Amino acid sequence: MAIISFVISLAGATMLLLFAVRMVRTGIERSFGASFQRMLTGSQSLIGASVTGLSLAIVLQSSAAVALLAAGFASSGYLAFPTGLAIVLGGDLGSALIIQILSFKLDWLVPMLLAMGGWLFVKVEDKRGRQLGRILMGVAFILISLQFLREAVSPIRDSSFLPALADYLARDFLTAFIVGAALAFVMHSSVAAILMCVTLVQIDAIPFAAALSLLLGANLGSAFIPIWLTRGMLTKARRIPFANLMLRGGWSLLVLLGINLLADPNHLLLVSPGQSLIYAHIGFNLSLLLLALPICGLLERPISIMFPGEANGQVIASEQPGSALDHAALDNPQQAIASLKRELLRMIGLVEHMFRTTPQLYEASDNAVLRATRAQDEKVNEALSGIRSYVASMPQDTYSKADNKTVRGLMEFAIRLEAAGDVIAIKLTSVAKEKLDGQFRFSEEGWTELVRMYDAVCANFHLASNVLVSDDLESARLLVEEKADLKRTERKSRKNHLARLQHGRVESFETSDIHLETLRALRDINNHIAAIAYPILYRNGQLLETRLIEDLDPQEVSS
């Protein structure tokens, strides 16, 4: 009976820890999601890239999340392999530093974090304020889960089972290494896995030597997480996680063998066991970063040979292969829908490539960029025509009602993508030509506002692609929330522009129509690409007639 109670308590504490870590990460992503792209792609040197990765890992509380972001931008051609690998290595160190922050005895903060976080999340309407509340409550839940973990293990600490298991892991460091790797991979969070190890050492549930082997294994297991999560991406995106696995996994194995065969693990007991384990974790990832950073560029060629795929360099949408529609799969609904999604993914790439030329359109000195952008719209139109023909060829008698509904939703999204392409090819190029012909210049503030909206739409292109492939409800909600946030940004920019006009800014007078038309075009493009989220939200009962279901007010629940 005691064992069953222990297992249930341990499982509950572990699940709360995983939920809390994800809650914090979700809050940060929803608040600053559009800023991550600028941080990642703005790094110039390998040292700067590693600092960027370290910062993002601390913010997101996940090195795997940093690796996924780097892989995604590498796939799109916006991040070179050496820079991406440096970002991931910095992320590994950042996730180690967050362990130190979360390991402090902060139980006294829990009531205040819950009170402040709950008030912000329930009472504040502003998006950033609500997400700050989510983050504060997530941190409180992390602290509560660690307390639960200590209480769950405490009753069996003096039993015969736990000491026997701990002694076995201390003697058999390879088994402990494998257990640590499996634990981190199954939990899909190195932060949660290592926090658990630190907590167990702090209460003397396992010896330091066993915990050290578990920690090194957790470093290996966490390197497998981004490989699993990027298994469906292009080869060039998967090279960075594989290179990280080779470096992190190889170094963890070397350190494991060196410490256990050539030295005594207890020599690393510099202070208390728990704090010494954290120092060992930080030291491991810091030494890996210092050793691997100089050879990031040298690893590109051997990794490319090991994982051959697309040619090096940026893969732009205009160079993508032809239609992904498989007419041989028409009689199989699931395969046909998968083929349709692949073609839509290609179509998103075409439209995104057109949209990425927007800064060049507005800074062009001739009409060449405008003509090239308009020419790209023909490819988008051809893709829509192909999808129309493909859908019309589907034998209706072999498709269920649900399948037909899915196909209709995808067809509608294809139409919205073509409409987004028209906005770029017709509206944006016309406005850009007006700016070029008049030799007008935006005010510095106005241009900054437009670039901020442009970056947000770029981020939403990636999010829309993820929603299309995964049908993930959480991502669909986030995409619609980002749509609402972009509308607020547009309204704020309009107000700022009118204020500049009132103050007599010459640049604002000259570019007034151009600025307002650009804002409207960016909003329309974002609305079109966000349309992929609505069928998913509708299926899951997450839509009212006009807007997302908001979290219920506690007073409404009690009444």
PLY file of the C-alpha trace (Angstrom):
ply
format ascii 1.0
element vertex 559
property float x
property float y
property float z
element edge 558
property int vertex1
property int vertex2
end_header
0.00 0.00 0.00
2.89 2.33 0.84
4.49 1.61 -2.55
1.24 2.43 -4.40
0.87 5.67 -2.45
4.49 6.54 -3.24
4.06 5.89 -6.99
0.86 7.96 -7.15
2.44 10.84 -5.21
5.60 10.73 -7.32
3.57 10.68 -10.57
1.44 13.59 -9.40
4.46 15.69 -8.43
6.18 14.88 -11.74
3.13 15.78 -13.84
2.68 19.04 -11.95
6.35 19.87 -12.59
6.00 19.17 -16.33
2.76 21.19 -16.51
4.34 24.11 -14.65
7.43 24.23 -16.90
5.19 24.20 -19.98
2.92 26.86 -18.46
5.85 29.24 -18.01
7.15 28.55 -21.53
3.68 29.07 -23.06
3.26 32.40 -21.30
6.61 33.66 -22.53
6.04 32.43 -26.09
2.63 34.11 -26.25
4.05 37.37 -24.96
7.21 37.55 -27.03
6.77 35.00 -29.82
7.29 37.51 -32.62
10.55 38.73 -31.02
12.29 35.35 -31.09
12.91 35.48 -34.83
14.73 38.82 -34.56
16.85 37.47 -31.70
17.82 34.29 -33.54
18.51 35.72 -36.98
20.13 38.90 -35.69
23.25 37.19 -34.28
26.39 37.92 -36.31
29.24 36.07 -34.53
29.30 32.59 -33.03
29.85 34.09 -29.58
26.87 36.38 -30.06
24.80 33.46 -31.32
25.66 31.38 -28.25
24.70 34.29 -25.96
21.41 34.55 -27.85
20.77 30.82 -27.36
21.65 31.08 -23.67
19.23 33.97 -23.18
16.40 32.26 -25.02
16.86 29.04 -23.04
16.64 30.93 -19.76
13.52 32.72 -20.97
11.85 29.61 -22.43
13.17 27.24 -19.72
13.95 24.71 -22.45
17.01 23.99 -24.58
14.81 21.80 -26.80
12.61 24.81 -27.63
15.71 26.77 -28.67
16.86 23.86 -30.85
13.44 23.70 -32.52
13.48 27.43 -33.27
17.00 27.18 -34.71
16.06 24.16 -36.83
12.97 25.93 -38.16
14.90 29.01 -39.27
17.68 26.85 -40.72
15.05 24.99 -42.73
13.81 28.29 -44.17
17.34 29.36 -45.05
17.53 32.26 -42.58
20.11 30.68 -40.28
23.48 29.20 -41.27
24.57 25.86 -39.79
27.46 27.20 -37.65
25.29 29.99 -36.22
22.41 27.62 -35.55
24.68 25.12 -33.77
26.21 27.90 -31.66
22.69 29.00 -30.65
21.78 25.44 -29.61
25.00 25.01 -27.60
24.31 28.31 -25.84
20.77 27.05 -25.18
22.20 23.95 -23.47
24.14 26.18 -21.08
21.11 28.41 -20.53
18.96 25.46 -19.50
21.67 24.53 -16.98
21.63 28.03 -15.49
17.85 27.93 -15.08
18.32 24.87 -12.83
20.38 27.04 -10.48
17.69 29.72 -10.41
14.86 27.27 -9.73
16.81 25.33 -7.10
16.89 28.21 -4.61
14.66 27.83 -1.57
11.84 30.09 -2.68
8.87 28.37 -1.05
8.06 31.60 0.80
7.35 33.22 -2.58
4.60 30.75 -3.55
1.59 32.56 -1.96
2.67 35.91 -3.40
3.30 34.45 -6.88
-0.09 32.73 -6.87
-1.89 35.85 -5.67
-0.22 38.20 -8.16
-0.31 35.72 -11.04
-3.93 34.78 -10.45
-5.03 38.41 -10.27
-3.19 39.34 -13.48
-4.49 36.31 -15.39
-8.13 36.68 -14.30
-8.60 40.43 -14.04
-6.26 42.05 -16.57
-7.44 42.34 -20.19
-4.06 43.25 -21.71
-2.40 40.25 -23.40
1.04 40.84 -21.89
-0.46 41.28 -18.43
-2.43 38.02 -18.67
0.62 36.11 -19.87
2.73 37.58 -17.06
0.12 36.17 -14.69
0.46 32.79 -16.39
4.25 32.93 -15.98
4.09 33.85 -12.29
1.61 31.04 -11.55
3.79 28.62 -13.53
6.84 29.48 -11.40
4.72 29.01 -8.27
3.58 25.59 -9.52
7.22 24.61 -10.15
8.09 25.41 -6.54
4.98 23.55 -5.30
5.80 20.49 -7.42
9.35 20.35 -6.02
7.92 20.49 -2.50
5.50 17.68 -3.41
8.42 15.67 -4.79
10.37 16.03 -1.55
7.29 14.98 0.46
6.59 12.02 -1.83
10.09 10.56 -1.49
10.53 11.30 2.21
8.39 8.37 3.58
10.36 5.68 1.72
13.79 7.24 2.19
14.39 5.00 5.21
12.89 1.88 3.60
15.00 -0.96 2.23
13.87 -0.43 -1.39
15.15 3.06 -2.12
18.62 2.66 -0.52
19.10 -0.63 -2.41
18.15 0.99 -5.71
20.29 4.04 -5.02
23.33 1.90 -4.12
22.88 -0.14 -7.30
22.80 2.99 -9.46
25.88 4.31 -7.67
27.79 1.09 -8.45
26.50 0.61 -12.00
27.09 4.05 -13.52
26.21 2.88 -17.06
22.74 1.81 -15.95
22.28 5.12 -14.14
23.43 6.93 -17.30
20.84 5.09 -19.42
18.10 5.68 -16.84
18.89 9.41 -16.80
18.77 9.58 -20.61
15.44 7.74 -20.72
14.01 9.92 -17.95
14.85 13.18 -19.75
13.51 11.91 -23.07
10.26 10.52 -21.65
9.63 13.70 -19.65
10.58 15.77 -22.74
12.21 18.26 -20.40
15.81 18.25 -19.20
14.94 21.02 -16.75
12.26 18.89 -15.08
14.42 15.72 -15.10
17.48 17.41 -13.58
15.43 19.34 -11.03
14.10 15.96 -9.91
17.65 14.59 -9.56
18.75 17.66 -7.60
15.77 17.36 -5.26
16.44 13.66 -4.64
20.09 14.40 -3.79
19.14 17.27 -1.49
16.99 14.97 0.66
19.61 12.15 0.59
17.30 9.85 -1.36
20.13 8.93 -3.77
23.91 9.30 -3.40
25.81 11.99 -5.26
27.66 9.51 -7.51
24.41 8.00 -8.79
22.87 11.44 -9.31
25.93 12.53 -11.31
25.54 9.59 -13.70
21.79 10.32 -13.97
22.59 13.95 -14.75
25.04 13.07 -17.53
22.47 10.67 -18.96
19.83 13.40 -18.82
22.11 15.60 -20.93
22.23 12.84 -23.53
18.47 12.23 -23.37
17.64 15.92 -23.75
19.70 16.01 -26.96
17.40 13.35 -28.41
14.27 15.48 -27.81
14.81 17.97 -30.69
15.78 15.09 -33.00
12.44 13.44 -32.29
10.52 16.70 -32.66
12.21 17.63 -35.97
11.89 14.19 -37.56
9.43 15.51 -40.17
11.47 18.57 -41.17
13.83 19.01 -44.09
17.27 17.43 -43.81
19.03 20.78 -43.48
16.89 21.55 -40.42
17.71 18.21 -38.78
21.48 18.61 -39.19
21.72 21.06 -36.28
19.99 18.79 -33.70
22.06 15.81 -34.90
25.29 17.78 -34.57
24.23 18.81 -31.07
23.52 15.17 -30.20
26.95 14.09 -31.43
28.70 16.80 -29.42
26.58 16.64 -26.26
26.19 12.87 -26.28
29.86 12.22 -26.99
31.01 14.66 -24.31
28.60 13.24 -21.71
29.88 9.71 -22.38
33.52 10.81 -22.16
32.91 12.68 -18.90
30.97 9.69 -17.49
33.82 7.27 -18.22
36.50 9.70 -17.09
34.87 10.49 -13.75
33.95 6.89 -12.89
37.01 5.04 -14.24
39.82 7.54 -13.76
38.63 9.43 -10.68
36.16 9.40 -7.81
32.84 11.20 -8.48
32.79 12.37 -4.88
35.78 14.61 -5.63
33.23 16.94 -7.21
31.47 17.37 -3.87
32.63 20.95 -3.42
29.69 22.09 -1.29
26.36 20.41 -0.46
25.41 17.46 -2.72
22.51 19.27 -4.40
24.50 22.43 -5.13
27.52 20.39 -6.25
25.30 18.55 -8.74
24.11 21.89 -10.16
27.72 23.10 -10.43
28.61 19.87 -12.25
25.71 20.40 -14.69
26.71 24.01 -15.41
30.39 23.02 -15.72
29.56 20.22 -18.15
27.60 22.49 -20.50
30.04 25.40 -20.17
33.02 23.17 -21.02
31.09 21.73 -23.99
30.34 25.24 -25.27
33.99 26.34 -24.94
35.28 23.22 -26.67
32.70 23.04 -29.46
32.24 26.71 -30.37
35.54 27.01 -32.31
34.71 23.98 -34.48
31.07 24.79 -35.32
32.05 25.88 -38.82
34.30 22.85 -39.36
31.47 20.46 -38.54
29.20 21.66 -41.36
30.88 19.67 -44.14
31.06 16.26 -42.35
27.49 16.66 -41.05
26.29 17.52 -44.57
28.01 14.41 -45.90
26.44 12.26 -43.18
22.99 13.77 -43.79
22.84 14.65 -47.50
19.83 16.56 -48.69
19.09 19.94 -50.13
21.91 21.98 -51.57
23.63 24.40 -49.24
22.40 27.94 -49.17
19.01 29.45 -48.81
16.16 27.41 -50.24
13.71 29.97 -51.50
10.18 29.15 -52.46
10.72 29.96 -56.14
13.24 27.10 -56.29
11.00 24.56 -54.58
9.99 21.48 -56.56
6.71 21.36 -58.46
3.34 20.27 -57.22
3.24 17.83 -54.29
-0.22 16.55 -55.29
-0.31 12.78 -55.73
-3.11 11.85 -58.15
-2.50 8.15 -57.53
-3.66 8.65 -53.92
-7.08 10.08 -54.79
-8.90 6.85 -53.94
-7.36 6.82 -50.44
-8.85 9.70 -48.41
-6.09 9.85 -45.79
-3.28 9.80 -48.33
-5.05 12.33 -50.55
-5.57 14.73 -47.62
-1.91 14.32 -46.65
-0.92 15.10 -50.24
-3.18 18.16 -50.20
-1.54 19.38 -46.99
1.93 18.98 -48.52
0.87 21.11 -51.49
-0.59 23.73 -49.16
2.69 23.74 -47.26
4.48 24.41 -50.54
1.95 27.16 -51.31
2.61 28.77 -47.91
6.31 28.75 -48.81
5.59 30.50 -52.11
3.51 33.22 -50.48
5.99 33.62 -47.63
8.84 34.06 -50.11
6.84 36.82 -51.82
6.16 38.45 -48.48
9.82 38.31 -47.43
10.64 40.77 -50.23
8.54 43.51 -48.56
11.51 45.40 -47.01
13.28 45.23 -50.37
10.16 46.55 -52.12
10.04 49.63 -49.91
13.78 50.29 -50.12
14.14 49.53 -53.86
15.84 52.01 -56.17
14.21 50.61 -59.35
11.26 48.49 -60.48
13.15 45.18 -60.74
12.11 43.88 -57.30
8.50 44.90 -57.96
8.39 42.97 -61.24
10.02 39.89 -59.66
7.50 39.88 -56.82
4.55 40.17 -59.18
5.95 37.32 -61.29
5.97 35.08 -58.20
2.21 35.50 -57.90
1.78 33.40 -61.05
3.23 30.40 -59.21
0.74 30.90 -56.38
-2.14 31.09 -58.87
-0.93 27.90 -60.57
-0.79 26.14 -57.20
-4.40 27.14 -56.45
-5.55 25.92 -59.87
-3.83 22.58 -59.27
-5.50 22.22 -55.87
-8.92 23.05 -57.36
-8.49 20.35 -60.01
-7.23 17.85 -57.43
-10.19 18.42 -55.11
-12.63 18.24 -58.03
-11.15 14.84 -58.99
-11.75 13.30 -55.55
-14.36 10.50 -55.70
-17.00 11.69 -53.24
-18.42 8.21 -52.58
-15.16 7.01 -50.98
-14.83 10.01 -48.65
-16.63 10.21 -45.31
-18.48 13.30 -44.17
-15.57 14.24 -41.91
-13.08 13.79 -44.77
-15.13 16.02 -47.06
-15.31 18.66 -44.36
-11.54 18.56 -43.93
-11.02 18.88 -47.68
-13.36 21.87 -47.84
-11.47 23.56 -45.04
-8.14 23.01 -46.80
-9.60 24.27 -50.09
-10.80 27.43 -48.37
-7.33 27.95 -46.90
-5.81 27.60 -50.37
-8.13 30.38 -51.57
-7.08 32.55 -48.63
-3.40 31.95 -49.45
-4.00 33.01 -53.05
-5.74 36.13 -51.76
-2.72 36.87 -49.54
-0.51 36.54 -52.61
-2.72 39.04 -54.45
-2.41 41.54 -51.60
1.36 41.30 -51.87
1.56 41.29 -55.67
-1.04 44.02 -56.25
-1.44 46.15 -53.15
2.04 46.16 -51.60
3.86 46.52 -54.90
1.58 49.41 -55.94
2.15 51.21 -52.65
5.90 50.54 -52.88
5.93 51.94 -56.44
4.17 55.09 -55.23
6.90 55.51 -52.61
9.62 54.88 -55.20
8.18 57.30 -57.76
7.72 60.06 -55.20
11.12 59.45 -53.55
9.36 59.58 -50.19
10.87 58.53 -46.87
9.06 57.20 -43.79
9.65 58.79 -40.43
11.98 56.71 -38.29
9.15 55.88 -35.89
6.75 54.99 -38.71
9.22 52.64 -40.39
9.96 50.96 -37.04
6.23 50.33 -36.54
5.91 48.80 -40.02
8.95 46.55 -39.49
7.51 45.37 -36.18
4.27 44.35 -37.89
6.22 42.73 -40.73
8.22 40.63 -38.23
5.01 39.54 -36.50
3.47 38.39 -39.79
6.68 36.50 -40.67
6.47 34.66 -37.34
2.82 33.84 -38.02
3.71 32.28 -41.37
5.79 29.72 -39.46
3.04 29.23 -36.90
0.43 28.71 -39.65
2.66 26.05 -41.23
2.89 24.26 -37.89
-0.89 24.39 -37.44
-1.43 23.01 -40.95
0.87 20.04 -40.34
0.04 19.25 -36.72
-3.64 20.24 -36.27
-2.52 21.28 -32.78
-5.25 23.06 -30.82
-2.87 25.08 -28.67
-1.00 26.37 -31.73
-4.30 27.21 -33.43
-5.42 29.26 -30.42
-2.05 31.00 -30.35
-2.32 31.88 -34.06
-5.74 33.50 -33.55
-4.49 35.32 -30.46
-1.55 36.62 -32.50
-4.06 37.80 -35.12
-5.92 39.81 -32.48
-2.63 41.17 -31.16
-1.62 42.29 -34.66
-4.89 44.18 -35.01
-4.14 45.99 -31.77
-0.66 46.81 -33.08
-2.21 48.19 -36.27
-4.62 50.42 -34.32
-1.78 51.69 -32.14
0.33 52.49 -35.22
-2.58 54.40 -36.75
-2.95 56.49 -33.59
0.80 57.16 -33.49
0.74 58.16 -37.15
-2.12 60.60 -36.60
-0.24 62.07 -33.64
2.80 62.64 -35.85
0.56 64.40 -38.39
-0.78 66.66 -35.66
2.79 67.56 -34.71
3.51 68.55 -38.32
6.04 65.86 -39.20
6.87 66.39 -42.92
7.78 62.73 -43.55
4.48 61.62 -42.05
2.50 63.98 -44.31
4.29 62.74 -47.43
3.88 59.05 -46.60
0.51 59.16 -44.84
-1.45 57.19 -47.45
1.46 54.78 -47.98
1.78 54.12 -44.24
-1.95 53.52 -43.71
-2.32 51.34 -46.82
0.69 49.26 -45.76
-0.80 48.72 -42.30
-4.06 47.56 -43.87
-2.23 45.22 -46.28
-0.16 43.63 -43.51
-3.30 43.08 -41.45
-5.11 41.51 -44.42
-2.21 39.16 -45.18
-2.10 38.06 -41.56
-5.87 37.49 -41.53
-5.58 35.23 -44.58
-2.82 33.02 -43.19
-4.53 32.80 -39.76
-7.60 31.23 -41.42
-6.06 27.75 -41.09
-6.74 27.88 -37.33
-10.52 28.28 -37.44
-11.57 24.76 -38.55
-9.47 23.29 -35.72
-10.94 25.67 -33.15
-14.46 24.97 -34.40
-14.01 21.19 -34.19
-12.85 21.51 -30.59
-15.61 23.87 -29.50
-13.19 26.76 -28.98
-15.14 29.35 -30.96
-18.11 31.49 -30.18
-19.91 33.13 -33.08
-17.52 36.06 -33.21
-14.48 35.37 -31.04
-12.41 32.95 -28.95
-13.85 31.57 -25.73
-12.27 33.53 -22.91
-11.28 31.94 -19.60
-14.29 32.04 -17.26
-14.32 34.57 -14.47
-14.46 32.81 -11.05
-17.47 34.99 -10.10
-19.33 33.68 -13.17
-18.51 30.09 -12.20
-19.79 30.55 -8.64
-23.00 32.30 -9.66
0 1
1 2
2 3
3 4
4 5
5 6
6 7
7 8
8 9
9 10
10 11
11 12
12 13
13 14
14 15
15 16
16 17
17 18
18 19
19 20
20 21
21 22
22 23
23 24
24 25
25 26
26 27
27 28
28 29
29 30
30 31
31 32
32 33
33 34
34 35
35 36
36 37
37 38
38 39
39 40
40 41
41 42
42 43
43 44
44 45
45 46
46 47
47 48
48 49
49 50
50 51
51 52
52 53
53 54
54 55
55 56
56 57
57 58
58 59
59 60
60 61
61 62
62 63
63 64
64 65
65 66
66 67
67 68
68 69
69 70
70 71
71 72
72 73
73 74
74 75
75 76
76 77
77 78
78 79
79 80
80 81
81 82
82 83
83 84
84 85
85 86
86 87
87 88
88 89
89 90
90 91
91 92
92 93
93 94
94 95
95 96
96 97
97 98
98 99
99 100
100 101
101 102
102 103
103 104
104 105
105 106
106 107
107 108
108 109
109 110
110 111
111 112
112 113
113 114
114 115
115 116
116 117
117 118
118 119
119 120
120 121
121 122
122 123
123 124
124 125
125 126
126 127
127 128
128 129
129 130
130 131
131 132
132 133
133 134
134 135
135 136
136 137
137 138
138 139
139 140
140 141
141 142
142 143
143 144
144 145
145 146
146 147
147 148
148 149
149 150
150 151
151 152
152 153
153 154
154 155
155 156
156 157
157 158
158 159
159 160
160 161
161 162
162 163
163 164
164 165
165 166
166 167
167 168
168 169
169 170
170 171
171 172
172 173
173 174
174 175
175 176
176 177
177 178
178 179
179 180
180 181
181 182
182 183
183 184
184 185
185 186
186 187
187 188
188 189
189 190
190 191
191 192
192 193
193 194
194 195
195 196
196 197
197 198
198 199
199 200
200 201
201 202
202 203
203 204
204 205
205 206
206 207
207 208
208 209
209 210
210 211
211 212
212 213
213 214
214 215
215 216
216 217
217 218
218 219
219 220
220 221
221 222
222 223
223 224
224 225
225 226
226 227
227 228
228 229
229 230
230 231
231 232
232 233
233 234
234 235
235 236
236 237
237 238
238 239
239 240
240 241
241 242
242 243
243 244
244 245
245 246
246 247
247 248
248 249
249 250
250 251
251 252
252 253
253 254
254 255
255 256
256 257
257 258
258 259
259 260
260 261
261 262
262 263
263 264
264 265
265 266
266 267
267 268
268 269
269 270
270 271
271 272
272 273
273 274
274 275
275 276
276 277
277 278
278 279
279 280
280 281
281 282
282 283
283 284
284 285
285 286
286 287
287 288
288 289
289 290
290 291
291 292
292 293
293 294
294 295
295 296
296 297
297 298
298 299
299 300
300 301
301 302
302 303
303 304
304 305
305 306
306 307
307 308
308 309
309 310
310 311
311 312
312 313
313 314
314 315
315 316
316 317
317 318
318 319
319 320
320 321
321 322
322 323
323 324
324 325
325 326
326 327
327 328
328 329
329 330
330 331
331 332
332 333
333 334
334 335
335 336
336 337
337 338
338 339
339 340
340 341
341 342
342 343
343 344
344 345
345 346
346 347
347 348
348 349
349 350
350 351
351 352
352 353
353 354
354 355
355 356
356 357
357 358
358 359
359 360
360 361
361 362
362 363
363 364
364 365
365 366
366 367
367 368
368 369
369 370
370 371
371 372
372 373
373 374
374 375
375 376
376 377
377 378
378 379
379 380
380 381
381 382
382 383
383 384
384 385
385 386
386 387
387 388
388 389
389 390
390 391
391 392
392 393
393 394
394 395
395 396
396 397
397 398
398 399
399 400
400 401
401 402
402 403
403 404
404 405
405 406
406 407
407 408
408 409
409 410
410 411
411 412
412 413
413 414
414 415
415 416
416 417
417 418
418 419
419 420
420 421
421 422
422 423
423 424
424 425
425 426
426 427
427 428
428 429
429 430
430 431
431 432
432 433
433 434
434 435
435 436
436 437
437 438
438 439
439 440
440 441
441 442
442 443
443 444
444 445
445 446
446 447
447 448
448 449
449 450
450 451
451 452
452 453
453 454
454 455
455 456
456 457
457 458
458 459
459 460
460 461
461 462
462 463
463 464
464 465
465 466
466 467
467 468
468 469
469 470
470 471
471 472
472 473
473 474
474 475
475 476
476 477
477 478
478 479
479 480
480 481
481 482
482 483
483 484
484 485
485 486
486 487
487 488
488 489
489 490
490 491
491 492
492 493
493 494
494 495
495 496
496 497
497 498
498 499
499 500
500 501
501 502
502 503
503 504
504 505
505 506
506 507
507 508
508 509
509 510
510 511
511 512
512 513
513 514
514 515
515 516
516 517
517 518
518 519
519 520
520 521
521 522
522 523
523 524
524 525
525 526
526 527
527 528
528 529
529 530
530 531
531 532
532 533
533 534
534 535
535 536
536 537
537 538
538 539
539 540
540 541
541 542
542 543
543 544
544 545
545 546
546 547
547 548
548 549
549 550
550 551
551 552
552 553
553 554
554 555
555 556
556 557
557 558
